[in-house]
């Protein structure tokens, strides 16, 4: 249950033109998915990715999702007339910019992690790549 005072928003048009610092390095995990184009991601895509990784790693991996779907999209029914305000919320989305880290995983071997992330890549509507954290030993 969301406790927003104002539930319905207009779809943002210039969200990708704003200059905002994005998270472009892996912080918590070892392997991750990096977005290489701007766009939107749905809550259903994130949940599907989480379930695939959990299934392929036999629930041994720690999955960190860096994206939240906070923005609602509304839609009126097909045969309704124009006017009378915004329709009902039918989808929650998150806006992504180029270079953001979508999700991170840790706690499993490299072979299993790469295999799980390759299975997840096909489920996203955006182009993503697999990256590995650089660990420097001094």
C-alpha positions as CSV (number, residue, x, y, z in Angstrom):
1,X,0.0,0.0,0.0
2,X,1.6,3.3,-1.1
3,X,1.0,6.3,1.1
4,X,1.4,9.0,-1.5
5,X,-0.7,12.0,-1.0
6,X,-0.9,12.6,-4.8
7,X,-1.1,9.2,-6.6
8,X,-1.4,10.1,-10.2
9,X,1.3,12.0,-12.2
10,X,1.7,13.0,-15.8
11,X,4.2,10.9,-17.8
12,X,7.6,12.7,-17.6
13,X,8.8,13.9,-21.0
14,X,12.3,15.4,-20.3
15,X,13.5,13.0,-17.6
16,X,16.4,11.9,-19.7
17,X,17.7,15.4,-20.4
18,X,18.2,16.3,-16.8
19,X,21.8,16.3,-15.6
20,X,21.8,14.0,-12.7
21,X,24.7,11.9,-11.2
22,X,23.9,8.2,-11.7
23,X,25.3,5.2,-10.0
24,X,27.7,3.8,-12.6
25,X,29.9,1.5,-10.5
26,X,29.1,-1.6,-8.6
27,X,29.1,-0.9,-4.8
28,X,27.6,-3.8,-2.9
29,X,27.9,-6.9,-5.2
30,X,30.5,-8.5,-7.4
31,X,28.6,-8.9,-10.7
32,X,25.9,-6.6,-12.1
33,X,23.9,-5.4,-15.0
34,X,24.6,-2.0,-16.5
35,X,22.0,-0.2,-18.7
36,X,23.5,1.2,-21.9
37,X,20.5,3.1,-23.2
38,X,17.8,5.4,-21.6
39,X,14.3,4.2,-21.1
40,X,11.8,2.8,-18.6
41,X,11.5,-0.5,-16.8
42,X,8.4,-2.0,-15.4
43,X,7.9,-3.6,-12.0
44,X,7.1,-6.9,-13.7
45,X,10.5,-7.0,-15.5
46,X,12.3,-6.5,-12.2
47,X,10.4,-9.2,-10.4
48,X,10.9,-11.6,-13.3
49,X,14.7,-11.0,-13.2
50,X,14.8,-11.5,-9.5
51,X,12.9,-14.8,-9.7
52,X,15.2,-16.1,-12.6
53,X,18.3,-15.3,-10.6
54,X,17.0,-16.9,-7.4
55,X,16.0,-20.1,-9.3
56,X,19.3,-20.5,-11.2
57,X,21.5,-19.8,-8.2
58,X,19.3,-22.1,-5.9
59,X,18.7,-19.1,-3.6
60,X,22.3,-18.9,-2.5
61,X,23.0,-15.5,-4.1
62,X,22.4,-12.1,-2.5
63,X,20.5,-10.0,-5.1
64,X,20.6,-6.2,-4.8
65,X,18.1,-4.2,-6.9
66,X,19.2,-0.6,-7.4
67,X,16.0,0.5,-9.2
68,X,12.6,1.2,-7.7
69,X,9.4,1.6,-9.7
70,X,7.8,4.7,-8.1
71,X,6.1,6.4,-11.0
72,X,2.5,5.3,-11.8
73,X,1.1,5.2,-15.3
74,X,-2.7,5.7,-15.8
75,X,-5.0,4.5,-18.4
76,X,-8.7,5.0,-19.2
77,X,-10.9,2.2,-20.4
78,X,-11.1,1.8,-24.1
79,X,-14.8,2.8,-24.7
80,X,-14.8,5.8,-22.2
81,X,-15.3,9.3,-23.5
82,X,-12.7,12.1,-23.3
83,X,-12.4,14.2,-20.1
84,X,-13.4,13.5,-16.5
85,X,-9.9,13.3,-15.2
86,X,-7.1,10.8,-15.2
87,X,-7.8,7.0,-15.4
88,X,-6.9,4.3,-13.0
89,X,-3.3,3.3,-12.3
90,X,-2.4,0.2,-14.4
91,X,1.4,0.1,-14.3
92,X,4.3,1.2,-12.1
93,X,7.5,2.2,-13.9
94,X,11.0,3.3,-13.1
95,X,13.0,5.7,-15.3
96,X,16.6,4.7,-16.1
97,X,19.4,6.7,-17.6
98,X,22.4,5.4,-19.6
99,X,25.1,4.0,-17.4
100,X,23.0,3.1,-14.3
101,X,23.5,-0.2,-12.5
102,X,20.3,-2.1,-12.6
103,X,21.0,-5.0,-10.2
104,X,23.9,-6.6,-8.4
105,X,24.6,-10.1,-7.2
106,X,27.2,-11.6,-4.8
107,X,27.9,-14.8,-3.0
108,X,28.2,-17.3,-5.9
109,X,30.8,-18.4,-8.4
110,X,31.6,-16.6,-11.6
111,X,30.3,-19.3,-13.9
112,X,26.9,-19.5,-12.2
113,X,26.6,-15.7,-12.0
114,X,27.3,-15.1,-15.7
115,X,24.9,-17.9,-16.7
116,X,22.1,-16.4,-14.5
117,X,22.7,-12.8,-15.8
118,X,22.7,-14.0,-19.4
119,X,19.3,-15.6,-18.9
120,X,18.0,-12.3,-17.3
121,X,19.3,-10.1,-20.1
122,X,16.7,-11.5,-22.6
123,X,13.8,-10.4,-20.3
124,X,14.5,-6.7,-20.3
125,X,13.2,-4.3,-22.9
126,X,16.4,-2.2,-22.6
127,X,19.9,-3.0,-23.7
128,X,22.1,-4.1,-20.7
129,X,25.6,-5.6,-20.3
130,X,27.2,-7.7,-17.6
131,X,29.9,-6.1,-15.6
132,X,32.3,-7.3,-12.9
133,X,33.6,-5.3,-9.9
134,X,37.3,-4.4,-10.0
135,X,38.9,-5.5,-6.8
136,X,42.4,-4.0,-6.2
137,X,44.8,-5.7,-3.9
138,X,47.4,-3.5,-2.3
